[in-house]
Amino acid sequence: MKKLLLLGPAWPYRGGIAASNEQLAIALQKQGHEVEICTFRLQYPSLLFPGKSQYSETPRPKGGVTIQRAINSINPLNWFVQGKAIRKRGYDQLVVRYWTPFLAPALGTVCRRAKCSGMRVTALVDNLIPHEEHIWDKPFTRHFVHSVDDFVVMSHQVREEIAAFCPEKPVRYSPHPVYDIYGAKIDRNEAAAQLQLDASLQWALFFGLIRAYKGLDWLIDAWAILKKRGVADGKKLLVAGEFYENEEKYRNQIAQLGLTDDVVIHNRFIPDNEVAAYFSLADLSVQPYKSATQSGITQIAYHFETPMIVTDVGGLAEIVPHGKVGYVAPPNPTAVADAIEKFYADGPIDRFANAIRIEKERFSWDALARTVLIETKKF
């Protein structure tokens, strides 16, 4: 048995990374380890946070994991104090979650101060270089990567990015597990009633926070192409998620393309207890990303056995085998439109269901937990 600390987002913060840290901690506990989570006292200053709230509206997660709020992302004195406090607690391994250079100074300093002779520091990396790059990304990231002993990644693209910074350090791969915290799939008519949408229509779903790299503008252009082809009859595009950039830009695009009646937007962060309704109503989940590493949205779709269309960027094609659980399209609006048309034209909507059930078995929290724990030489 090991004594482990996970450092990163967790309740009361919202979002996929927080939820996945909690799921990983529970998986490690089930394997017999003693696990705690250390999360932020202050994660992002309000002025820098693009959304409406950083905090979850759901109760504390079940599973009995201890969560302490301690790290202040903008207070260097706090970094030194908390790093020293972590070192004194005698953990066997510190697992630090990394996804943005903004937090690199805080996380890197805490890791350096926390290190002691018997503790290994492992970084679980979602993104090494962000999708929207800034001048400080590389120096901040360099500060972080040299504070840890080894890495676990969930896409091969991130493995390559790490090699460019520190090729001598070990990197292990385990794909992003399926999110199974959102309950079971519900009846489609019930889902439509909950969302106050028309169950007689067919629905394509764009789900998650709206940021430029996720390609919603490409999907809107693709829908205009489908409408011109006559493929969009009886179908609508449902966009569900909070805008982290200017919503009017997209609404103007929709209006200019004559799609006002074809696109439904739910501009808000979707709480956990409503996720099932969106994926139970949707015929397919569309992720027209312009850049990516891996995506938690694919793992929600796997949980609800919803077919997917993704673009061939980053690690998405690793997770979505083309023709088995959906389609992988070249990254442009016409190709996305072609894939959506093919999905609706080639047979019954549920034709991917058996392959999805088989494929999702390889995405387990137990596998990720075991990969995190693998011993490697320290540098």
C-alpha positions in Angstrom: 0.0 0.0 0.0 1.2 3.5 -0.8 0.4 6.9 0.7 -0.5 9.2 -2.2 -1.3 12.8 -2.8 -3.1 14.1 -5.9 -2.5 17.8 -6.5 -4.9 19.5 -8.8 -8.5 20.6 -9.3 -11.3 18.8 -7.3 -14.6 19.6 -5.6 -15.7 22.4 -5.0 -14.3 23.3 -8.4 -16.2 22.2 -11.5 -15.2 20.7 -14.8 -13.8 17.5 -16.3 -10.3 17.7 -14.8 -11.7 18.1 -11.3 -14.1 15.2 -11.9 -11.4 13.0 -13.3 -9.1 13.6 -10.4 -11.8 12.5 -8.0 -12.4 9.4 -10.1 -8.7 8.6 -10.2 -8.4 8.9 -6.4 -11.3 6.5 -6.0 -9.7 4.0 -8.3 -6.4 4.2 -6.4 -8.3 3.7 -3.1 -10.0 0.6 -4.5 -6.5 -0.8 -5.3 -5.7 -0.5 -1.6 -3.8 2.8 -1.4 -4.2 5.7 1.0 -5.2 8.7 -1.1 -5.7 12.4 -0.5 -6.4 15.3 -2.9 -4.9 18.7 -2.4 -6.8 21.3 -4.5 -6.8 25.1 -4.8 -7.8 27.7 -2.3 -7.6 30.1 -5.3 -7.4 28.5 -8.7 -8.0 31.4 -11.1 -8.5 35.1 -10.1 -12.0 36.2 -11.1 -10.6 38.7 -13.6 -8.8 35.9 -15.5 -11.6 33.4 -15.5 -13.7 33.5 -18.7 -16.7 31.7 -17.4 -19.5 32.6 -15.0 -18.3 30.5 -12.1 -15.4 28.2 -11.2 -17.5 26.3 -8.6 -19.7 23.2 -8.8 -23.3 23.2 -7.9 -23.3 19.5 -7.1 -22.7 18.0 -3.6 -19.3 16.8 -2.5 -18.5 13.6 -4.5 -19.0 10.2 -2.9 -16.2 7.8 -2.3 -14.7 9.0 0.9 -11.7 10.8 -0.6 -10.2 13.5 1.6 -10.1 16.8 -0.3 -8.2 19.8 1.2 -8.1 23.3 -0.3 -4.6 24.8 0.2 -2.9 26.1 -3.0 -3.2 29.8 -4.0 -2.2 30.0 -7.6 -0.9 33.6 -7.5 0.8 33.7 -4.0 4.4 32.6 -4.1 4.6 32.6 -0.3 1.8 30.0 -0.3 3.7 27.8 -2.8 6.7 27.6 -0.5 4.6 27.0 2.6 2.4 24.3 1.1 5.3 22.5 -0.6 7.0 22.2 2.7 3.8 21.0 4.4 3.4 18.3 1.8 7.0 17.2 2.3 6.4 16.8 6.0 3.5 14.5 5.5 5.6 11.6 4.2 3.8 10.7 1.0 5.3 7.9 -1.2 4.2 9.6 -4.4 2.9 13.0 -5.4 0.7 13.0 -8.5 0.3 16.5 -9.9 -2.2 17.3 -12.7 -1.0 19.7 -15.4 -3.0 21.3 -18.2 -2.1 25.0 -18.4 1.1 27.1 -18.1 -0.7 29.7 -16.0 -0.4 27.3 -13.1 3.1 26.2 -13.9 4.9 28.6 -11.5 2.7 27.5 -8.6 2.7 23.8 -9.3 6.4 23.6 -10.2 7.4 25.5 -7.0 5.2 23.3 -4.8 6.7 20.1 -6.4 10.3 21.4 -5.8 9.6 22.2 -2.2 7.7 19.0 -1.6 10.4 16.7 -2.9 12.2 14.5 -0.4 14.4 11.5 -0.8 11.7 8.9 -0.7 8.9 10.6 -2.6 8.4 10.3 -6.4 6.7 13.2 -8.2 4.6 12.2 -11.2 2.9 14.6 -13.6 -0.4 13.5 -15.2 -0.5 15.8 -18.2 -3.6 16.7 -20.2 -2.0 19.5 -22.3 1.6 20.6 -22.2 1.3 23.5 -24.6 -2.2 25.1 -24.6 -4.4 25.4 -27.6 -4.3 29.2 -27.4 -0.6 30.0 -27.0 1.1 32.9 -25.2 4.6 34.1 -25.0 5.1 32.8 -21.4 4.0 29.3 -22.2 7.4 27.7 -22.9 9.4 29.2 -20.0 6.5 28.5 -17.5 6.2 24.9 -18.8 10.0 24.4 -18.6 9.9 25.4 -15.0 7.2 22.8 -14.3 8.5 19.8 -16.3 11.9 20.0 -14.6 10.2 19.8 -11.2 8.9 16.3 -11.6 10.4 12.8 -12.0 8.2 11.2 -14.6 5.0 11.7 -16.7 1.8 10.0 -17.5 0.0 11.1 -20.7 -3.4 10.3 -22.3 -2.4 11.0 -25.9 0.7 10.3 -27.9 0.9 13.9 -29.0 1.5 15.1 -25.4 4.3 12.4 -25.2 6.0 14.1 -28.2 5.6 17.5 -26.6 7.2 16.4 -23.4 10.1 14.8 -25.3 10.9 18.3 -26.8 11.4 19.7 -23.2 13.0 16.8 -21.4 13.7 13.7 -23.5 15.5 12.0 -20.7 12.5 11.6 -18.4 10.2 8.6 -18.5 6.7 9.0 -20.1 4.0 6.4 -19.8 0.7 6.3 -21.8 -2.8 5.4 -20.7 -5.9 6.6 -22.6 -8.4 8.9 -20.9 -10.9 6.7 -19.0 -14.7 6.8 -19.6 -16.6 9.3 -17.5 -19.2 7.1 -15.7 -20.4 9.6 -13.1 -23.3 11.1 -15.0 -25.8 8.3 -14.5 -27.5 6.0 -17.0 -28.9 6.8 -20.4 -32.5 7.7 -20.2 -35.5 7.3 -22.6 -35.1 9.6 -25.6 -38.6 11.1 -25.2 -37.9 11.8 -21.5 -34.7 13.5 -22.4 -36.4 15.7 -24.9 -39.1 16.6 -22.3 -36.4 17.5 -19.8 -34.6 19.8 -22.3 -37.9 21.1 -23.7 -36.9 20.0 -27.2 -38.8 18.2 -30.0 -38.3 14.4 -29.8 -39.6 14.0 -33.4 -36.4 15.7 -34.8 -33.0 14.3 -35.1 -30.3 16.0 -33.1 -26.6 16.4 -33.6 -24.8 17.5 -30.4 -21.9 19.9 -29.8 -21.2 19.6 -26.0 -18.8 21.4 -23.7 -17.2 24.7 -23.1 -17.0 26.8 -26.2 -13.5 28.0 -27.0 -12.0 28.9 -30.4 -10.0 25.7 -30.9 -13.0 23.5 -30.5 -14.3 24.5 -34.0 -17.9 25.4 -33.4 -17.6 27.9 -36.3 -16.6 25.0 -38.5 -19.6 23.0 -37.4 -21.9 25.9 -38.1 -20.4 26.2 -41.6 -20.8 22.4 -42.0 -24.5 22.6 -41.1 -25.0 25.3 -43.7 -23.5 22.9 -46.3 -25.8 20.2 -45.1 -28.8 22.5 -45.4 -27.9 23.4 -49.0 -27.6 19.7 -49.8 -31.0 19.1 -48.3 -29.5 16.7 -45.7 -30.5 18.9 -42.7 -34.2 18.4 -43.2 -35.8 17.1 -40.0 -32.5 17.6 -38.1 -31.2 20.3 -35.8 -27.8 21.1 -34.2 -27.8 21.4 -30.4 -25.0 23.4 -28.9 -24.8 22.9 -25.1 -22.1 24.6 -23.1 -20.9 27.9 -21.6 -19.2 30.3 -24.0 -15.7 31.2 -23.0 -15.5 33.7 -25.8 -17.9 36.1 -27.6 -21.2 34.3 -28.1 -22.4 37.0 -30.5 -19.8 36.1 -33.1 -21.4 32.7 -33.4 -24.9 34.0 -33.4 -24.1 36.4 -36.1 -22.5 33.6 -38.2 -25.7 31.5 -37.6 -27.9 34.4 -38.7 -25.8 35.2 -41.8 -26.0 31.6 -43.0 -29.8 31.5 -42.5 -29.6 28.9 -39.7 -31.5 30.7 -36.9 -34.1 28.0 -36.9 -31.6 25.1 -37.3 -29.3 25.7 -34.4 -30.4 25.6 -30.7 -27.9 27.1 -28.2 -28.0 26.3 -24.4 -25.3 28.8 -23.2 -24.6 27.6 -19.7 -22.3 25.2 -17.9 -24.2 21.9 -18.0 -24.4 20.4 -14.4 -23.7 16.7 -13.9 -27.4 15.8 -13.3 -28.3 17.1 -16.8 -25.6 15.6 -18.9 -27.5 12.3 -19.4 -30.4 14.1 -21.1 -28.2 15.7 -23.7 -26.5 12.5 -24.7 -29.7 10.5 -24.5 -31.4 12.8 -27.0 -28.5 13.1 -29.4 -28.0 10.9 -32.4 -24.3 11.7 -32.4 -21.7 13.9 -30.7 -19.7 16.1 -33.1 -16.2 17.4 -32.1 -14.9 19.5 -35.0 -11.7 20.5 -33.1 -9.0 22.6 -34.8 -6.4 21.3 -32.3 -6.6 18.7 -29.6 -4.8 16.3 -27.4 -7.5 14.1 -26.0 -11.0 15.1 -25.1 -13.2 14.3 -22.1 -16.3 14.7 -24.3 -15.4 11.5 -26.2 -15.4 9.7 -22.9 -18.8 11.0 -22.0 -20.1 9.9 -25.4 -18.6 6.4 -24.8 -20.4 6.2 -21.5 -23.7 6.9 -23.1 -22.8 4.8 -26.2 -23.3 7.8 -28.5 -21.6 7.7 -31.9 -19.0 10.3 -32.5 -17.6 12.4 -35.4 -14.2 13.9 -34.6 -11.6 15.7 -36.6 -8.2 14.2 -37.3 -6.2 16.4 -34.9 -4.1 15.6 -31.8 -5.0 12.3 -30.2 -8.7 12.1 -31.2 -8.2 9.5 -33.9 -6.5 7.3 -31.2 -9.7 7.2 -29.2 -12.3 7.1 -32.0 -11.6 4.3 -34.5 -12.9 5.4 -37.9 -15.9 3.4 -39.0 -16.3 1.5 -35.8 -17.7 4.0 -33.2 -18.2 6.9 -35.6 -16.1 8.8 -38.1 -12.8 10.7 -38.2 -12.9 13.6 -40.6 -10.2 15.9 -42.0 -10.2 19.2 -40.1 -12.3 21.4 -42.3 -16.1 22.3 -42.5 -16.7 20.4 -45.8 -15.2 17.2 -44.4 -17.3 17.5 -41.2 -20.4 18.0 -43.3 -19.5 14.9 -45.3 -19.1 12.8 -42.2 -22.4 13.9 -40.7 -24.2 13.2 -44.0 -22.6 9.7 -44.1 -23.7 9.0 -40.6 -27.3 9.7 -41.4 -27.2 8.1 -44.8 -25.4 4.8 -44.2 -27.9 2.9 -42.0 -29.6 2.8 -38.6 -28.3 5.3 -36.1 -27.6 2.5 -33.5 -25.4 0.5 -35.9 -22.3 1.6 -33.9 -23.7 0.5 -30.5 -22.0 -2.9 -30.2 -18.6 -1.6 -31.3 -18.9 1.3 -28.8 -19.7 -1.2 -26.0 -16.6 -3.3 -26.8 -14.3 -0.3 -27.5 -15.0 1.5 -24.3 -13.8 -1.4 -22.2 -10.2 -0.4 -22.8 -10.8 3.0 -21.1 -10.8 2.3 -17.4 -9.9 4.2 -14.3 -8.2 1.1 -12.9 -5.8 1.1 -15.9 -4.9 4.7 -15.5 -4.3 4.3 -11.8 -2.0 1.4 -12.4 -0.1 3.4 -15.0 0.4 6.2 -12.6 1.8 3.9 -10.0 4.4 2.2 -12.2 7.9 2.7 -10.7 10.5 4.4 -12.9 14.0 5.6 -12.4 14.2 9.0 -10.8 16.4 11.7 -12.5 
